[in-house]
Structures are given as C-alpha cells and as structure tokens.
Amino acid sequence: MKYIEEFQDPDLAERLLDDIRATVTRPWALMEVCGGQTHTIIRHGIDQLLPEEVELIHGPGCPVCVTPLEVIDKALEIASRPDVIFCSFGDMLRVPGTGRDLFQVRGTGGDVRVVYSPLDALRVAQQNPDRQVVFFGIGFETTAPPNAMTVYQARKLGIRNFSLLVSHVRVPPAIEAIMQSPDCRVQAFLAAGHVCSVMGMDEYPGLAERFGVPIVVTGFEPLDILEGVRRTVRQLERGEHTVDNAYPRAVRPEGNPAARAMLDDVFEVTDRAWRGIGVIPDSGWRLSSRYRDYDAEHRFAVDGITTREPAACRSGEVLQGLLKPHECEAFGTTCTPRSPLGATMVSSEGACAAYYLYRRLELNTPARPAASLEGSPVV
C-alpha cells in the first residue's frame, strides 16, 4: 500500500470487521492513546461499525488538552510582557486559561505570533535581538525532538534572547497511571504510532506484563485503527498480553536513535502535571541543567499563579476515559468551539472537538450498522 486512499478502502475494512466479529465472544474495553486516532474513529464512525462487544475509550492523547492550566496561565503572563514576542502553534491560542486565552492577550497588545516550527521562533529571535522570544513547547514524544533541537541550535549559535516554555509529557507513565486508577475499565491499549516512531517500543513490554494488558502500536487511518482493534481483540480472547507492532511501515522497535539522543542531551525526566488528571511521576521533561538558561520559567520567574478551572467543565473525566464528551452537561451548550470551557473542545485533537465537529451531539447514538459497509463513513 502506497497511498492514503488504500488505507480507507471499504472492502478491506469490511474484511477486518468480519474478522473482529468472528473473533469476539465477550465485552472488551480498548483505549486509544492518541487524539489523532480519536478523530479518525469518530470521523469515520469506526466505533459504531464495530460489534457492540468492543468499546473504544478515548484516552489522554491530545497534547494541547493535557497541558496544565498553571502552565497556560504562565504562558499568558509571559506573553503579556512588553519586551516579549511569544510564539506558539496556532492550536494553543484558543485554549482557555484562567479568565483569558492567548488570542485575548494579542487583542490587548501582546505580541503573540503563530509559527509552524520552533525554528521559525528561533529566526524571530535572530531578527529581533532587542526582544525576548519565547516558544511554547508542548506535546508528547513527537514534538519534543524538534523543540530540543531548537534549544540545541540556540545554544550552539549563541542566541541568548530565545527561551522555551516547556510542557512536554510522556505516554508510558500515563498508561501506568490509568491502569492504577480505581475507576479503570481499560483492558487493552492502542498505542500511538507516531510516539513509537520516535521512542521505539521498549517501554511497553513491562507495562503489558505488569498490568496484563495487550498494547498494540497503531497508525491513524481507518484500516490502521481496525487492524489495531483486530489484533487487540485476538489477544484478549486468547488471554494474551504482549506488545504488537501493527504499524511497521513507520515504527521500528528501537525508534529513532538520533531523536532519542537529542532528547537525552537537552531534556531530563521530571514529574509533570496533566490537566484534568494531576501530577504523574516521571511523566514529563524539563530542560537539563546544561540548557537551563533557555528555560522560560527560569528566565522570567513567573510566580504567584492562581489557577481556576471552570466548575462546569468535565474535561478531566473525558481525558481519563471516564466520560464520553456528549455525556457532559455543558457539551454543545455552554461549551462550544467558539466559547470553550476546556481544551478538549477547542484543540484539533480534542475528543470533545471531534464529537462536536462530527455531530455526535446526542447520548443515544445511532444503532450500529449491519454487516455491509456500503455508504459508510469509512469511504
């Protein structure tokens, strides 16, 4: 297969669904740990095409959504300073902090700029030597290497007016935290293929063995998702719990050695707060001591931040897989993409945004289709 369309072939999807239906004999709950996978699932109605015994639970796989409110409020405070040019990817500008967002900071005079790469922010710093330039570095293992490379380049080039506001998180500790929760219903995981393309798979066998859960590395197109579910259900029905790579076209067991070496040089593992979940030990990165001068929190010493989550927002439960978005009372009423209460509604990878965008607005979702995929949204 060479082309994206082939990973959306309805005939191949039907064959995978037939295999899943023939295999499953009892209820199973699977969690996908990637917001991109969640959007594929909801956009193509994959959860409604699966047999009713297979439930897909949406996990904390949206990097914007899990960025803690305290860090967002620090970003807002730094971006408001007249000597600062604050650079970010566009999906962070609408994420609500305590009382405002980056768009509102820009509207009141803050120099907030959308960039498409952290290296763009570094160029802004070179072009504005009399201003402090801050890049908002968020996300999982996928966005951490380019951010690390940018800090490495800034140090190598002697660019002193650039810094990184870091809120990077790691997937394996989140899986461990989910499995340790007393409310956990998850029996298997669809691991994020892009994360594993960077980090490899060596952190997952211990988790699979310790908690007795299959972990299947999965891609992002409809057939990727269905193949991941098929392999997962087969393991569950056989009583197995191993790590399986269903995304070999992108993932090697060792990951990307160059990217991992850059991460080891620039960052060090630290405890990290996840929005709506709390602090997870060893679940994040911060700049190592060699690069501490490029740490925006260290450079600007932002203290006295008082955060306040909207009382009506239940995004924390959504991120933990305890609640489907349309089960929240505020969903689609007081919380919409135009006026979001939480990041899950405004982020392009947020579960609430997926349910709103693809019109999953009602609790009573349509009945699952019969065997035929004719006219299904997978096409």
N, C-alpha and C positions, 0 to 999 in steps of 0.2 A: 504493500500500500504506500502510495507516494503523496496522495492529495487529501486535503481535509474532507472533501465530499465523500471519500470512501469510508471515512470513519463515522459517517452519518447514513450509511446505506440501510434502508428499512428492511430489506430481505435478510441481511446479515444480523440485524437487530432482532428480527423475528426468530431466527435460529438460536440466538443466545437466550432469548426469553423462553423458548421452548425447553431448552436445556435446564434453565433455572426452575421452571415449573415442574419438570420431570424429577428434579433432584430434591426440592424442598418438601419436608414432611411435617414441620412444626414451625412455630413462630421464631423469628430471629430479628434482632435489632442491630443494625450496622451504622457506624458513624463515619461520615466523610469529613476529613480534617483539612478542608480547603474551600474557601469561599468561591473560587472559580468552578469547582466541581458542583457546589450547591447551585450556582446559577445555571449550569448545564442541566442538572437534574430537574429544576423547576421549569426552565425554558422549554425543554423537550418532553415534559410530563413523564419522565422515567419512573418516578415514584408511583405514579398511577398505572403504569404499564406492568409493573412487577406484580407477582402474585401477592395476595393480601398477607401471606405469612411473612413477607420480607418488608421490614420497616427501615427507612433511611432516616437517621437522626443527624441534624446539622450541627457540626461542632464549631469550636472557636477558631475557624480557619480564615477569618478576614483580618488582615494585618492592621487596617485602619480601625476596625471595631475594637480590637483588644488594646489599643494604645490607651494607657490610663488617663483619667481625667486630669490628674495632677500634672502630667507631662504636657497635656494640651494647654492647660492654664499657664504653665511656664512658657510655652511657645507664644501664647497670646501676649504675655507680659514683655517678653524679649522683643517680639515683633512691633510692639508699640513704641519702642525707644527710637528717638530721632536719629541716632547715629547708626542704626541697624538697617541692613537690607535683609529681609527674611525670605528665604527661598524654600519652596515646597512643591511636591507633586500636587496636581490640581484636586485630587480626591480628598485632601486634608482641609481644604478651605471652608467647606460647609460643615465640617464636624463640630458639633456644639461643645463648647467648654462650659464653664460656669457663667452663664449670662451672655456670652457672645461667641463669635467664631472669627476665623481669620479674614473672611470677607468683610465683616464689620470693622475689624481693625484697619483694613485697607481703606474702607469707606470713610474713616475718620482721620486719614492722613498717614497711616503706617505704610512703609514701603515693602509691601508683600508681593512677591513675584512667583509666578508659576514657571517651573523649569521641567525639562524632560529627562534630565540626567543630573546626578550630583556634580559631574564635571562641568555642566553649564553653570552651576553655582560657583565653582572654583574660578571659572572665567570671569564671572561677575566680580569676584574679589580682586582679580588681577586688574580689571578695568576701573575699579573704584578703591584705590589704595588708602583713601582717607576715610572709608566707611568700614564698619564691621559687617561681614556677610556670614549669615547662619543658614545652614541647610538642615531641614527637619528629616532626620534619618530614622525611619520607622520600618517595621516589617519583619518577616521571618528570615530564614536562612537564604532565601532567594535574593533579597535586596541588600543583605548585609555585605557581600563581597564588593560590589561596586562602591558602596559607601566607604568601606575600608580602604579600597584602592585610592579613592579621592583624598582621604586624610593622608595616606602614604605619599601621594603626589604633592600635596600641600607642604608637607614637611621636607620632602626632597627638594622642592623648588624654593623653599624659604618664604612661602606666602604666609604671613603672620596674621592677616586680618580675616582669616577663614576659620570657622568652627562648626562642629556638628552637634546638634541636639539629638541625643541617641535614645531610641526606644525600640531596640531590637529584641525579639523573642525567639525562643527555640521550641520546636514541636514536641520532641520526645518527652520533656518534663511535663508538658501539658497533657499528653496521653496518660502519663502516670498519675497526675492529679485527678483527671477524670475517673480513672479506674478506682482511685482511693475514696471517691466521694460516696457517702452512704446512700445517695439517691441514684447512683449509676445504674442504667439499664443496658449499657453498651456491651455487646458480646463479640464485636469484631470491628476492625478499622480499615477504611480505605485510606491509605497514606497518600500524601501529596507528592505527585511525581516530580514536580519542579524542585521541591525541597530536597528530595533524594538525589536528584541530578547533581546537586551541589555537595551534599553531605554524605552521600552513599547510604548504605543500609545497616552499618554495623551497630548502630544504637538500638535497633528494633528487636533483634532476637531475644535479648534479655527481657524486654517488656512482654513479648509474646509468651515466653516461658513463665515468667513470674505471675502474670495475670491470667494465663490460659486463654488468650485471645488470638485469633488469626489476624495478621496485619498484611494486607495486600497493597503493594505500591501500584497506584492507579493514575492514568492520564486524565484528560479533560474533555474529550469528545464523547458523544453518546455511546459509541461502541466501546470506548475505553471504560466508561462507567459500568456498562453492562458486563463486560469481561471481568472487571474487578469484582462485581457482585457475584458473578457465576463462580469464580474461584473461591471467594469467601464462603459462599453457601456450601460448596462442596466440602471445604474443610470443616465447617460447623457440623454438617451432617455426619461426617466421619469421626468427629471428636478430636480433630487435629488442631494445632495452634502453632503454625510456623509462619515465617516471613516469606512472601512470594512476590516476585517482581513481574507484574503484568504490564509494565511499561518499558520493556528493554530497548526500545528504539531511542530512548532518551536517558535511561538510568543505568549506570554501571555500579556494581557492588561497592567500589571504592569512591564513587562520586567524582568530584573534580579536584584533583590534588592541588592544583595551583590556587584555586579559590580557597580551599581549606587552609593552605599555608598562609595566605594573606589574612584570613580571619584570625589565625593563631598569632600572627605578628601584631596586628593592630588592636584586636579586642581581647578581653578576658571575660570569662563566665561570671555572672553575678545573679543574685536573686532579682526578680523583676515582678512588678505588679501588673496584672492583666485587668483591663476594665471589665467590671461586672463579675469578676472571679476572685480577685485578691492576689496576694503575693504567692508565687510559686517558686520554691527554692531552685537555684541554678537554672532558671528558665530564660535568662536573657544574657545580653552582652553589654559591656561598657568599654570605653576606650582604655587601653592598658596604660601603665604608668609612663611608658615611652612617649605616648601621644596625648597625655593628659592636658597639655597646653591647648589642644584643639577641641576640648570638651566645652560646649557652650554652657552647660550647667556650672562648670568650674569657673569659666571665664566671667560669667555675668552674675554668679552668686545670687540666684533668684530664691529668696526665702519668703516665709510668711504666706505661702499659698494656702488658701482655704477653699476646698472644693465642695460642690453641692450637686449631687445627681438629681434629676427630676423625679419626684416621688412616683409619678405615673409610669415611668419608663421601666420595662421589664427585660431590657436587652441582656442583662446579666444571665437571666434564665434561658434566653434564646441561645446565647453563646455557649452555655453549658449543656445544651441539648435537652433541657428540662421542659421547654415550651416551644411550640411552633409559633412563628410570628403572628399568624391570624388568630391565635388564642389570647393575645394581649388586648385588653380593653381599649387601649389607645391607638391600636393599629388602624391606619386608614382614616382615622377621625381627627383626634388631636395630634397625631403623629403621622406626618406625610413627608415625602422628599422635599417639599417646599418649606416645611416647618418641622424638622426632625427633633424628636426628643433625645434620641441616641444615635450613635454612629452606625448601627446596623441598618438604619433606614436610609442613610444618605450615601454610604460607601458603595462603590461599584461592585464590591464583593460581599456586601452585607446580606444576610438571609432575609431580613425584613424588606430590603430594597428589591430582592428577587421576587418575593411574594407579591409586592405591590406592582412591580413592573409587569409581571406575567399574570396579573389579575387573580391571584389566589386570595381573594378577599373574604371568602366565607368559610366558616368552620365545617360545613357539610360539603366537602369536596366531591366532585363528580365520581360516579361509580367507575371502577376500573374496567377498561375495555376488555372485550373477549380476545380470542387468540389473534385475530387479524390486526396488522399494523396499518392497513390501508387508510390513508388520510391522517395518520397520527402525526403529532408534532415532531417526531424524530426526523421526518423527511427534511 
